[in-house]
Amino acid sequence: MKAISVKIIHGEGREKYIFLVLSSFFVFFLALYFYFLNTAIWQTAQREKMESKISSLIPEVSLLDGQVFSLQSGITLEHAYALGFKDVSGDVKFITRKSLGRALSLNNEI
């Protein structure tokens, strides 16, 4: 009985418990720190790779844009007639459908 009361008075068991809890918290937060540091470094490297890919694709996209603009300038009404397009004649009708139900919209459609 004296040995138990001496341990309680001196708090030897409690000190070990507090030390284990604090050291496990320290190890946990140290692991978290290294994980986030590693993630930040990896994301920075990935961003640099993507920026280099983007910079290599910019000239190709610019070339394609130029081709699109030159093709668009060649489209005229006469060219459309030559391809077989015709003017719309007569009464123009548009197809509509019935609403599917009531909802929170301006046209009461889903």
C-alpha positions, 0 to 999 in steps of 0.5 A, spaced: 500 500 500 505 504 501 508 503 494 502 505 491 501 511 495 508 513 494 507 513 486 501 517 486 504 522 491 510 523 486 506 522 480 511 517 476 505 514 472 502 520 470 509 523 468 510 518 463 503 518 461 503 526 459 510 524 456 507 519 451 502 523 449 506 529 448 511 526 444 506 522 440 502 529 438 509 531 436 511 526 432 504 526 429 504 534 427 512 533 425 509 527 420 503 532 418 508 538 417 513 533 412 506 531 408 504 538 407 511 540 405 512 534 400 505 536 397 507 543 396 514 541 393 510 536 388 505 541 386 510 547 385 514 542 380 507 540 377 505 547 376 512 548 372 511 542 368 504 545 366 507 552 364 512 549 360 507 545 356 502 551 355 508 555 353 510 550 348 503 550 345 501 557 345 505 558 338 501 552 335 494 555 338 496 561 334 497 558 328 490 554 328 487 561 330 490 564 324 487 559 319 480 559 322 480 567 321 483 566 314 477 560 313 472 565 316 474 571 311 473 566 305 466 564 307 461 569 303 454 568 301 456 566 294 460 561 297 454 558 301 450 558 294 455 554 291 455 549 297 448 548 296 445 552 301 438 556 300 435 562 302 429 561 307 422 562 303 415 562 306 413 562 313 418 560 318 415 555 323 419 553 330 418 547 333 416 547 341 414 542 346 410 542 352 412 544 359 414 538 363 412 540 369 412 546 374 418 549 376 421 555 379 423 558 372 420 563 368 417 559 363 414 554 368 419 548 364 423 544 368 
